Amino acid sequence: MATAEKLPFELADRSLAHPDSLVDGKGVAAKSGKRFDVIDPGTGKPWISCPDCTGDDVDAAVQSSHNAFLEYSRWTPRKRAQCISKWHHLIVSAKEDLAKILVYETGKPLAEAYGEIDYAAGFTWWFVGEAERAHGSSIVSAVPGRRAITIKQPIGVAAALVPWNFPVALTLRKMAAALAAGCTMVVKPSPETPLTALAVSHLALKAGFPKGALNVLTTSLDNTPSVAEALCLHPLVKKVTFTGSTRVGKIISSLCAKNLKKFTLELGGNCPFIIFDDANTDQALGQLMALKWRHAGQACISSNRLYVQRGIYDSFVQELVRQTSQLNVGHGMAEGTTMGPVTSPRGLDKAEEMAEDAASKGAKMIYGTGLRAETTGGYFMNPTVFIDVTDDMLMSRDEIFTPLLGVSVFDTEDEVVQRANNTTMGLASYVFTKNVDRLWRMFEKLEAGMIGLNTGNSSCAEAPFGGIKESGYGKESGKDVAVEEFLVTKNGTLTVEGHW
């Protein structure tokens, strides 16, 4: 088994490859002494191991974060902002090393890993400012001689349950908001991607945050439920933030409901990508290519259902196939790779199930040479395009999360709105048209928390991120709302003698 001293890549700062859980500022093993392997999706081989924590390891981490909260919550907003700023600059300085670790955890190409670090650093930078913007208010009462005052205070210890597809960005989005609010946090990263969460947490210690302000518990897939449940039910955990599937999100919400615990859920997507006849097709296709094939289709906001209006359908599909054929599938560290493997073999199984279902119902594969790519190892899948996809097919009903794309034709605006909204999900939708009236109508009619209007990328630190329907509850990032998720509001009422 590889260790931090025998990595398959070079790091400028070798201390960033911490293989142990982080509790109270120290690397710790699981109580059981067991460890699990972290697999390189590009080779299918283990390259490091981490502690396999269970529910028994949760209390010590939460107690540590609670003790840190008693100190950290008394810091002034300015002091918190200054510390977040130091942390931000340490993360930016470690970009090269973090990107390499990210490639070996997720499989994404190095260029995409750099992009994720840049995107992730946007959150730490944004919350430097947001730390000083959580204000209360004073209210003149309708009752003579009475005044009301509100203050906002950090809620306490938060627990973050983070997925594997964008582990640096989604970890920092949760961490930075919590720290800006004055909260501390226990993070449970995905079993596939524990190293990046550990790395940025150690950088937080270097920036000057108190020991225990950020604790990280690593765990295997088998023990993930026990750790997550223990965090959700722990009485000192006052807030849970989860990003993942809708199925698991419902479990998390039911656990939090037992103690009426505050929670934020960013869940699955089934995102429609709609292109009208009057769209700039070069613009639409460029945005689609970047959105759909990024991280081998493994993004919650990726295009899941592509609807193209009949007048441009044939020409658009032809150009889509031409550009897709130029993708170069390979290991994320290999020169020239533009699409890496999927992160786990579960993705390959899911893609095959969806492709078989679509073919059995009349869809045609117009690009792809068999889903599993010919390799000597790793979880590689060829980018694959189907046409004549209908709404009853599995790939139209469920989140795809692989480099598999289905194209459907539509005729009218009313038709495509009905089809796009015919899902329990409501994370993101995308519309391409040069008709400004239609653009506004679609913005209002589409049932999603985020609408891309002639763009395929609407996620940024300054805008709220989150879905509606079964795609989520609450918001992350954005002005006011993200920090608000980690605050409680208190109202004080004062009677004034000698009032006007």
N, C-alpha and C positions, 0 to 999 in steps of 0.2 A: 504494500500500500504506500502511495506517495505521502509525504509529509510536507510541512511548510519549508523544509530544507531541500526537498527534492521535487520541486514543481516542474511541470513540462514547459515552462516559459520563464523568462527573466523579468524581475521586478526591480525598479530603481530603489524602492523602499520595501524590502523583504518583510518588514514588520506588518505590512498591510494584509498578509495572508495568515490571519489568525484562525486556526482551525477549531478553537474551543469556544463554548458559550461565554458570554460576557455578563457577569453579575457583580455589581458593586465595584466596578473598575478592574476586575480581575478575570482572567480566563479560567473557566471551571469546567470540570467533567460532569457528566450525568451521574446521579446517585447510583444508578445501576452499573456504571462503568462501561456500558455498551456504547458503540459508535456505529455510524452508518456511512456508506460511501457516497461521495458526490461524483456524478458521472459526466464526462465530457460528451455531449450529444453528437459531436463530430467524429468520435471514434467508438463510442459505446463503452469506453473503458473508464474505471475510477481513477481520479487523480489526487484526491485528498479525502480525509474522513472527518466527521464532526460528531460531537456528543449526541447520543440518541436520548434526549430528555423525555420524560413522561410527566404526568400530572403531579407526581411527587416532587418534581423540581420547581414547580411554579411558585410555591409560597415564599421561598427564599428570595426569588427575583422580585416578587411584588412587594415584600417587606422592604427590600433595599430601595425600590423606587418610591415607596411611601416615605421612608426616612429622608430621601433626597428631596421629595416634594415639600416637606416641612421647611427645608432651607430655601429651595429654589423658588417656591411660590412667593417668597418675601422679597425676591430681587425686584428692583425697579424695572419697568418696561425698557428703559434706556440701557440698563446693564444687560438685559436679555438680548436686546437687539445687537449690542456690541459683540456679545459672545457668538450669536448666530452668524454675524459678519465674519468673525475669525474662522469659524467652522466652514463657511462658504468658500473662503479663499484657500483653506487647506484642501477641500474637495477639488476645487479647480486645479490646484497644483498637482494633485494626485491623479489627474485625468488619464494619463497614459497607463498607469498601473491598474486603475479601476476598470478601464476598458478591456484589458487583457483578461482579468478575472471574470468579467462579464461574458466574454466570448466563450470561455471554458465552462461557465455555468449554464448559459442559455443556448449556445450554438450560433447566435446571430453574428453576422459579419462584423469585422472590426470597425468598418466605417459606420455601421449602425450603432455599435457600442459607443463610439465617440458621440454620435448624435444623442443617444440616451443620456450620457453624462451631461452634455450641454443642456438638454431639456430638464434634467433633474436639478442642475444647479440654478435653474430659473426659479425653483421653489424656495431654495434657501435664500436667494437674493430677495425674492418678493417678501418673504416673511421677516426679513430684517426690518422692513418698514411697517409691516402689519403688527409687529410686536408693540408698537407705540400708538396704535389706532383703535384700541378697544376701550371705548369711553362709555360712561354712564350718562345720566341726564338729570336735570331738575325740572319739576312739573308744578305749575301753579294749579292748585286744586280748585274744583268747583265749589268746595265748602270754604266759606270765609275763615281766614286764619290758619289754613292748613297748607302745607307744602309736601310734595313727594319727591324723593330722590332715589335714583337707581344707581347701583354700582355693579360692576362685572368682575367676577373672581374666577380663577382657574378651578376646574371641577375636581381635580385630583389625579390619581394614577390612571393612565389610559393604557389599553392593550391594543396592539396593532397586529392583525393577521394579514400577511402580505403574500401575493401570488408570485409566480416565477417568471412571467413573461416580460415585465419591465421592473425588475427588482430594485434597481437603484432609484429610479424615478418615483415609483409608488411608495417605497420606504421613506424617501426624503419628503415627499408630499405630506405624509402623515406625521413624521417626526418633527418637521419644521413648524407645522401648524400648532402641534401640541406644545412645543418649546416656546413658541411665540406667545402662547396663551398663559404660560407659567405652569404647565403641567409636566409631569414626567411620564415615561412610557416604557412598557415591556413589549418587545417585538418578537413575534414568532414568524421567521421567514419561511418560505417554502423549502421543502427538503431538497429540491433541485438547485436552489440558489441561496445558500446561507452565507457564503463568504463575503459578498458585497455588503450585506447588512452589517456584518461584523466589522468590516473595514471602515465604513462611514461612522459607525458608533465609536470606534477607537479614535477616529479623527475628532469626534466631538469631545472626547476626554482631553485631547491635546489642545483643543480650543478653549478649555477652561470650564466646561460644564461639570457640575458636581458628580462624584461617583454615584452611580445608580440612577442618574437622570435618564439614561438610555441603557436598558438591559436587553440582551438578546438571548433567547433560548432556541437552540437548534434541535430539530427532531426529525425522525424518519417519517415516511408516509404512513406507516402502520400506527405510529404513536401520535400523529398530528391531532386526531380527534380528542385524545385524552388531555393534551396540553391546551388545546383551544377551549375545551369545556371547562377546565380548571380555571383558566383566565377569565372566562365569561362569568363564572359563578363566584369568583373570589370577592369577598365583601369589600376589600380595599381598592378593587378596580372599579372606577366610577364611570368609565366610558370605553366602549369597544368600537374600533373601526376596522372594517373587513372589506377586502376586495377579492372577488372570486365568483363562483358560479351561483346562480339563483337557488339551486337546490340546497347548497350549503348555507347560503345567506338566510334562508328560511329557518334552518336549524339554529344559526347564531341568534336570530331575532327571538326565537322561542326560549333560548337559554337566558338572554338578557331580560326577557319579559318576567322571569321568575322573581327578579329583584327590582323590576321597573328601571333597569339600567339604560342609560343613554347610549345610543349606537348610531353609526353611520354605515350604510351598505352601498358599495358600488359593485353591481352584479352583471349578469350576462347580457349580451346584446344580440340582436338579429337585424343589423342595420341595413336599410335599403339605400341604394345609390342610384338616383334617378337622373336620366339624361334625356332632355327634350330635343326635338328636331332643331330648334333654334339655338342650341348651345354652341359654344366654341368647343368643337370636339377635340382639338389638340389640348386645350386646357383641361377638359374633362378627363381625357385619357391619361394625361400626365399625372393628374391628381389620383386617379384610380390606381395606376401602376405603383405609385409611392405608398398608397394606403393599403392596397390588397396584399402585395407581396412582401411588405415590411415584416421582418421576423417570421418569414414563412407563413404569413396569414394569422399569426398568433397574437392578435390584438383584439380587445373587447370592442373597440370602435371600428374595426376593419369592415370593409364592405362585405356583407353577407349575402345580399340579394341585389343583383344588378339588373335594373330595368332600363331598356333603351327603346325610345319611340320608333315606330315602324319606318318612318321616312329615312332614318339614318342607320337603321339596324344592321343591314348587310355590310355597309362600308366600315362601320365602327367595329364590328366583330372581326373583320379582315385585318384591320390595323391592330386591334388588341392581340390577335394571335401573332402578328409579326413582331410586335414589341416584346411579348412574353417569351418568344423563342430566343431572345437575346439575353435572357437571364442566365447567369452562370452559377450553378449549384455546386457548393463545395464547403470545406471546413472554413469556419469563420476567420481563421488566421491565414488562410491561403490567399496569395495575391490574385486579384481578379474576381474573387467570390462576390456575387451580388445577392445571393440567397443562401442561407445556411440550412441546417437540418431543422426538423421540429425538435422540441426540447425533450420529449419522452416518447417511447414507442406506443403509448396509448393514443397519441395523435395519429399515427399511421393506421392503427386499427379503426379509428373513427372515420378517417378519410375513405378507407376501403368500403366500409359499411355504407357510407353516403353515396359513393360512386356506384356501387352495385344497385342500390335502391333507385337512383336516378336512371340508370341504364335500363332497368327492368320496367320503368314507367315511360320510356320513350325518349329520354334525353340522349343527345349524341355527344360523344367526346370528340372535339375537333382539335384539341391540342393536348399532348401528353403521350408518353411512351410506356404506360404502366406506372402505377402510382409509386411503388417503391423503387427508388433509384438504384442502379447497379453500383454498389460500393463494397469495399472490403470491411466496412464497419460504420457505425453511426446510424442515425435515424433520419435518413435522407428520403425526401419525396420530390418527385418531379412536379413543377407547376402544371396544373391540369385545368382545362377549360371545357365546360359543357355548354351546349346551346339547347334550345327547346325545353328549358327547365320550367316546370309548372309548380303552382303553389302547394300542391299536395305532396311534393317530394320532401324527403327528410332534410335535404340541404337547404330547403326553403323554410322549413319549420324550426330547425334547431341551429344553434350557433356552430359554425363550421370549425374555426380555429385551426385550420390547416391551409396549405397553398392550393386550395380547390375552389374554383370559381364557376358559378352557373349564371347564364345570361338568359333573360326573359324579354319578350317583346311586349309593348303596350301601345294603345291607340290614343286614349284620351286622358286628360288631367284627372277627371273624377275617378276613372278606372284605376289609375296608378295610386291615387291617394287611398282608395279603399284597400287595395292589395298591400300597400306599404304598411298600413295601420293594422292589418289583420294578423296580429301577433300579440302575445302577452308581454313582449319586451318593449322597451321604449328608451333605449340608451341614446343612440345617435341616428340621424338621417342626413342624407346628402342630396342636394338638388342642383342641377346645372341647366340654366336657361338664361337668355339675355332679355327676357320679358320681365321688366321690373314689377309689374302688377302680379304676374304669376309667381314670381319669387316671393313676394310678400304673402300671397295667399298660401303658398306651400309652407312658409314659415309658421303660419298660424294653424294650418290644418294637420300637419304631420305630428303624430303623437310620439314625441321623443324629447328628452331633456336637453339635447344639443343638436342644432341644425346647422350643417355646413352649407352655406349659400355660395355656390360657385367655388367651393373649396373642399378639399378632402381632409383637412387638418384643422380642427377647431379647438384643440386642447392646448392650454397655456396657463401659466401660473396666475395671471391676472383675471381670468374668467372662471366662473364656477363650473365645476365638473361634476356631473351626476345625471342619472336617468330618472324616468318616471315608470309607472306601471310596475312590472316585476323586474325592472332593471336597476332598482335602487331606492334608497331612502336617505335623504340628506345630501349635502354637497361638500366637495373638497376643492381647495384652492379658491381663488377669486377674492374680491374685496369684501371685507366684513364677514362673509358667511363661513369661511373655513375656520377662522379663529373662534367664531361664535360657537361652533360645534364643541369646543373644549372649555366653554365658559358657563357659569351660572349667573343669572341676574337676580339681584336682591333689591327689594323695594323698601325704603325707609320713609315713614310718614312723620312729619314734624308739625306740631301745633305752635303757632307764633303768637305771642302776646303783643297787644298793641298793633295789630295788623292794620293795613290801610282799609 
